[in-house]
Amino acid sequence: MAPPSAKDAPRRRANTYQAAPASSIDFSKVAQAPVEAAALEQAPDEQVVSEPASAQQAPAADYDADQIDLPDDQTNDPVTATAPVTAEEAASAIDTEELDTEELDAEELRADQAATTPAVEKPESAVGRMGRLRGRLARSNSAIGKALLSLLAKGELSDADWEDVEDVLLGADLGASATTELVDRLRTRVAVHGTPTPEQLHDWLHTELLALVDPSMDRRIAATRVGERPAVLMVVGVNGTGKTTTVGKLARVLVAQDKQPVLGAADTFRAAAADQLQTWGARVGVPTIRSDKEGADPAAVAFDAVKAGTEQHADVVLIDTAGRLHNKVGLMDELRKVKRVVEKQSPIDECLLVLDATTGQNGMQQARIFSEAVDVTGVVLTKLDGTAKGGIVVLVQRELGVPVKLVGLGEGPDDLAPFDPSAFVDAVLN
Ligand SMILES: Nc1nc2c(ncn2[C@@H]2O[C@H](COP(=O)(O)OP(=O)(O)OP(=O)(O)O)[C@@H](O)[C@H]2O)c(=O)[nH]1
């Protein structure tokens, strides 16, 4: 069966997306790498493509009968004179006796089906999401700001007081070097300007924290077609950090921007991961390339996803990967293989490492291992709604040298936001 095309999805309502602010996500980034023409010698098998919800849910009358691909057991059946061939005939062929006592005509039936079939969702635009989610960030992280403001407002600060300031920053997972840097800068300011007023203090902290978060980093995500091919984005990270959820949420962000993603379920280790991803995709009419075989070769699934994305003229192919294998070496080898195989067909434009913010510094060790195995281009920090360790943003950027591009701020489908440094610092300090 020909894979359903992302382009076949019914035209979505014109969305209300406006140009993102400079500090926010920007999908206009165009990767420069050239297309590689080489193909895999052995065609991967067993891939199946999920029907996007839009195709499943479109009224039957919208289908061209020629395009309906019947399952094998039906294609060989002779078409009898009574077999319905159009939506109307199909509707009228329904035995009315089975429909309770009421007589339903085709129109009523369609209305009934529409009422019981969930519609393709319209995801929220990404612009300003961090503003909407700021309350969650503030709830978990404003304690740091409050502690700093009250400590620094004491007036003359002793060495012990400055040590308390350091402890607050270290406790927030800012890391030793950024903590020392920040404390040195604040001490210099106090030495130069004397004891600050509360407003001054707030301004100083805002300026210094923002400098540490580094608003100059390029946080755009490569999700725009590159010449004649879709962008390819791969998501990596240990199990349970929120990779599958992030791919699903990111697909929604892209759909809200009228982009057409294709999802690749290359986490073949966890049986339910492909189903989970497919469900995310179906909710917004996005096709998922997956294997029905548990333990199938993830590289083959990823390869097929890129192939399908190219054939369907998608904007971007989002590849979910496994976070757990029998051992760490095996997992890293597998990720390298996925990368290698995908690159036989297309460069990988973006490789996002998903880190669970609640694991704090422990997550850093994993982060280093992943970034050694694959070229990580950005970080998604999930579960930032559930931790007071927001300093990890600074730590991870310094350790890996790549920006935090997205943050997860809840379990809701639209609780993924482009990371906005200024909104982040505001939430910490207010
Ligand atoms: N509170 C909160 N929960 C999140 C966030 N992101 C993901 N989760 C939850 O984290 C759990 C794990 O998410 P998954 O997406 O299944 O994690 P995964 O990394 O794909 O896991 P594996 O497939 O085992 O590798 C789920 O219950 C998600 O709802 C977030 O930003 N905030």
The ligand as a Tripos MOL2 file, in Angstrom:
@<TRIPOS>MOLECULE
LIG
   32    34     1     0     0
SMALL
NO_CHARGES

@<TRIPOS>ATOM
      1 N1          5.8560   16.5940   34.3300 N.pl3     1 LIG1
      2 C1          6.3690   16.3130   33.1330 C.ar      1 LIG1
      3 N2          6.3610   15.0410   32.6800 N.ar      1 LIG1
      4 C2          6.8960   14.7860   31.4700 C.ar      1 LIG1
      5 C3          7.4750   15.8040   30.6750 C.ar      1 LIG1
      6 N3          7.9390   15.2320   29.5360 N.ar      1 LIG1
      7 C4          7.6600   13.9170   29.6140 C.ar      1 LIG1
      8 N4          7.0260   13.6250   30.7680 N.ar      1 LIG1
      9 C5          6.5760   12.3090   31.2450 C.3       1 LIG1
     10 O1          7.6840   11.4250   31.3540 O.3       1 LIG1
     11 C6          7.2770   10.0890   31.1570 C.3       1 LIG1
     12 C7          8.2400    9.3720   30.2270 C.3       1 LIG1
     13 O2          8.0860    9.9170   28.9290 O.3       1 LIG1
     14 P1          8.4300    9.0900   27.6000 P.3       1 LIG1
     15 O3          8.2280   10.0340   26.4750 O.co2     1 LIG1
     16 O4          7.7070    7.7980   27.5530 O.co2     1 LIG1
     17 O5          9.9700    8.7840   27.8150 O.3       1 LIG1
     18 P2         11.0170    8.1100   26.8220 P.3       1 LIG1
     19 O6         12.2890    8.8320   26.9900 O.co2     1 LIG1
     20 O7         10.4740    8.0280   25.4570 O.co2     1 LIG1
     21 O8         11.1530    6.6590   27.4370 O.3       1 LIG1
     22 P3         11.7160    5.2900   26.7310 P.3       1 LIG1
     23 O9         10.8190    5.0280   25.5610 O.co2     1 LIG1
     24 O10        11.5700    4.2580   27.8080 O.co2     1 LIG1
     25 O11        13.1100    5.5260   26.3340 O.co2     1 LIG1
     26 C8          5.8470   10.1600   30.6710 C.3       1 LIG1
     27 O12         4.9880    9.8640   31.7290 O.3       1 LIG1
     28 C9          5.6810   11.6220   30.2540 C.3       1 LIG1
     29 O13         4.3560   12.0690   30.3700 O.3       1 LIG1
     30 C10         7.4870   17.1490   31.2010 C.ar      1 LIG1
     31 O14         7.9930   18.1070   30.6070 O.2       1 LIG1
     32 N5          6.9140   17.3410   32.4310 N.ar      1 LIG1
@<TRIPOS>BOND
     1     1     2 1
     2     2     3 ar
     3     2    32 ar
     4     3     4 ar
     5     4     5 ar
     6     4     8 ar
     7     5     6 ar
     8     5    30 ar
     9     6     7 ar
    10     7     8 ar
    11     8     9 1
    12     9    10 1
    13     9    28 1
    14    10    11 1
    15    11    12 1
    16    11    26 1
    17    12    13 1
    18    13    14 1
    19    14    15 2
    20    14    16 1
    21    14    17 1
    22    17    18 1
    23    18    19 2
    24    18    20 1
    25    18    21 1
    26    21    22 1
    27    22    23 2
    28    22    24 1
    29    22    25 1
    30    26    27 1
    31    26    28 1
    32    28    29 1
    33    30    31 2
    34    30    32 ar
@<TRIPOS>SUBSTRUCTURE
     1 LIG1         1 GROUP 0 **** ****
